[in-house]
């Protein structure tokens, strides 16, 4: 009887933790969507900057090819900043899925043959054969792994968006500086 009560208590604890993990996964997914939306906004902003550059080039003959001295240097650096920003924003906008389960499940035990299946297929095999006494815990570990992967992916996306934003800001500042420097006084 005590063993049954202990097992029920453990199942309730696993269920509580699972609820928290599911809430965190929802938040991570929402954050991912927000980051990807911001990345697309930065791509659009960079397209606007490129359009402005080509308009100035066409209408005023204001190009890195024809500009002199510091104006040319500033324009070239601004164009490089736009390119860096676009690449970073595109990397952040890629809608990668978070891995659901470790591919290495079950972990290889010394002296044991290589398992027939890996990942979720192996977990299903264990559940069907009764080899996994605590399926809920295994599934919770899979969701925690997914949460870790999601947080890692979102950190990468946030970093690339920050890089894209800084590069875009630099590009805008440099384009304004080039126009001011080149303007007749």
matplotlib code that plots the C-alpha trace (Angstrom):
import matplotlib.pyplot as plt

x = [0.0, 2.8, 4.5, 1.2, 0.8, 4.4, 3.9, 0.7, 2.5, 5.3, 2.9, 1.2, 4.6, 5.5, 2.2, 2.7, 6.2, 4.8, 2.2, 5.0, 7.1, 4.1, 3.5, 7.1, 7.1, 4.1, 6.0, 9.1, 7.0, 5.4, 8.8, 10.1, 7.2, 7.9, 11.6, 10.8, 8.4, 11.0, 13.5, 11.1, 10.6, 14.4, 14.6, 11.9, 13.8, 16.9, 15.0, 13.9, 17.4, 18.6, 15.7, 16.7, 20.3, 19.2, 16.9, 19.8, 22.0, 19.6, 18.3, 21.5, 24.3, 25.2, 27.1, 30.1, 31.7, 31.6, 31.9, 35.2, 37.3, 35.4, 32.0, 33.0, 34.4, 31.2, 29.0, 30.9, 30.8, 27.0, 26.5, 28.5, 26.4, 23.2, 24.5, 25.4, 22.0, 20.2, 22.1, 21.6, 17.9, 17.4, 19.2, 16.8, 13.8, 14.3, 11.4, 13.2, 11.3, 12.5, 13.6, 11.0, 13.2, 16.8, 17.9, 20.2, 17.3, 17.8, 21.3, 23.7, 24.6, 28.0, 27.8, 24.3, 23.6, 22.7, 18.9, 16.7, 15.1, 16.2, 14.3, 10.5, 10.3, 12.5, 10.3, 7.3, 8.9, 9.8, 6.2, 4.7, 7.0, 6.8, 10.5, 9.9, 8.4, 7.8, 6.7, 5.4, 8.8, 10.4, 7.9, 8.6, 12.3, 11.6, 9.6, 12.3, 14.9, 12.6, 12.4, 16.2, 16.5, 13.8, 15.6, 18.9, 17.4, 15.6, 18.9, 20.5, 17.7, 17.8, 21.5, 21.2, 18.3, 20.4, 23.3, 20.8, 19.4, 22.8, 24.0, 20.8, 21.3, 24.9, 23.9, 21.2, 23.6, 26.3, 24.0, 22.8, 26.5, 27.4, 24.6, 25.6, 29.2, 28.5, 25.9, 27.2, 27.9]
y = [0.0, 2.4, 1.7, 2.5, 5.8, 6.7, 6.0, 8.1, 11.0, 10.8, 10.8, 13.9, 15.6, 14.7, 16.0, 19.3, 19.7, 18.8, 21.6, 24.1, 22.8, 23.0, 26.6, 27.4, 25.7, 27.9, 31.0, 29.9, 29.4, 32.8, 34.4, 32.5, 33.9, 37.4, 37.2, 36.0, 38.8, 41.3, 39.7, 40.2, 43.9, 44.4, 42.8, 45.2, 48.1, 47.1, 46.8, 50.4, 51.5, 49.8, 51.4, 54.8, 54.2, 53.3, 56.3, 58.6, 56.8, 57.2, 60.7, 62.4, 60.2, 59.6, 56.3, 54.7, 54.5, 58.2, 59.6, 61.0, 60.4, 60.1, 60.0, 56.9, 55.2, 56.0, 54.7, 51.5, 50.9, 51.7, 49.1, 46.5, 47.2, 46.7, 43.4, 42.2, 43.3, 41.4, 38.2, 38.4, 39.1, 36.3, 33.9, 35.0, 34.7, 31.0, 29.2, 26.3, 23.7, 22.8, 19.2, 17.2, 14.4, 13.5, 11.4, 9.4, 7.9, 5.3, 5.9, 3.2, 0.9, -0.8, -4.4, -3.8, -4.2, -1.0, -0.4, -1.0, 2.4, 5.8, 8.8, 8.7, 5.3, 3.8, 5.4, 3.9, 0.5, 0.7, 1.8, -1.1, -3.7, -2.4, -1.7, 1.9, 1.8, 5.5, 6.7, 10.0, 10.9, 10.0, 12.2, 15.0, 14.7, 14.9, 18.1, 19.5, 18.7, 20.5, 23.5, 23.7, 23.5, 26.2, 28.5, 28.0, 28.7, 31.8, 33.1, 32.6, 34.4, 37.3, 37.7, 37.8, 40.3, 42.5, 42.3, 43.1, 46.1, 47.5, 47.1, 48.7, 51.6, 52.0, 51.9, 54.6, 56.8, 56.4, 57.1, 60.3, 61.2, 60.5, 62.8, 65.5, 65.3, 65.3, 68.1, 71.4, 73.8]
z = [0.0, 0.9, -2.5, -4.3, -2.4, -3.1, -6.8, -6.9, -5.1, -7.6, -10.5, -9.1, -8.8, -12.4, -13.6, -11.8, -13.3, -16.7, -16.4, -15.7, -18.6, -21.0, -19.9, -20.5, -23.9, -24.8, -23.7, -25.7, -28.8, -28.4, -28.0, -31.1, -33.1, -31.8, -32.7, -36.2, -36.7, -35.6, -38.0, -40.9, -39.9, -40.0, -43.4, -44.6, -43.0, -44.9, -48.1, -47.5, -46.9, -50.1, -52.0, -50.7, -51.7, -55.3, -55.4, -54.4, -56.9, -59.7, -59.0, -57.7, -59.0, -55.4, -55.5, -53.8, -57.2, -57.9, -54.4, -53.3, -50.2, -46.9, -48.6, -50.5, -47.4, -45.4, -48.2, -48.5, -44.8, -44.8, -47.6, -45.7, -42.6, -44.6, -45.9, -42.4, -41.1, -43.9, -43.3, -39.5, -39.9, -42.4, -40.0, -37.2, -39.4, -40.3, -38.6, -37.2, -35.2, -31.8, -31.5, -29.6, -28.2, -27.8, -30.7, -28.4, -26.4, -25.1, -23.8, -24.9, -22.0, -22.1, -23.4, -24.8, -28.5, -30.4, -29.9, -33.0, -32.7, -31.5, -30.1, -29.9, -31.7, -28.9, -26.2, -27.9, -28.0, -24.3, -23.5, -25.5, -24.0, -20.5, -20.4, -19.4, -16.0, -15.8, -19.2, -17.9, -16.6, -19.9, -21.8, -19.3, -19.9, -23.7, -23.2, -20.9, -23.7, -26.2, -23.8, -23.5, -27.3, -27.7, -25.2, -27.0, -30.4, -29.1, -27.6, -31.0, -32.7, -30.2, -30.7, -34.5, -34.3, -32.0, -34.5, -37.4, -35.4, -34.6, -38.2, -39.5, -37.1, -38.2, -41.9, -41.4, -39.5, -42.1, -45.0, -43.3, -42.6, -46.3, -47.5, -45.0, -46.0, -49.7, -49.6, -51.0, -48.2]

ax = plt.figure().add_subplot(projection="3d")
ax.plot(x, y, z, "-o")
ax.set_aspect("equal")
plt.show()
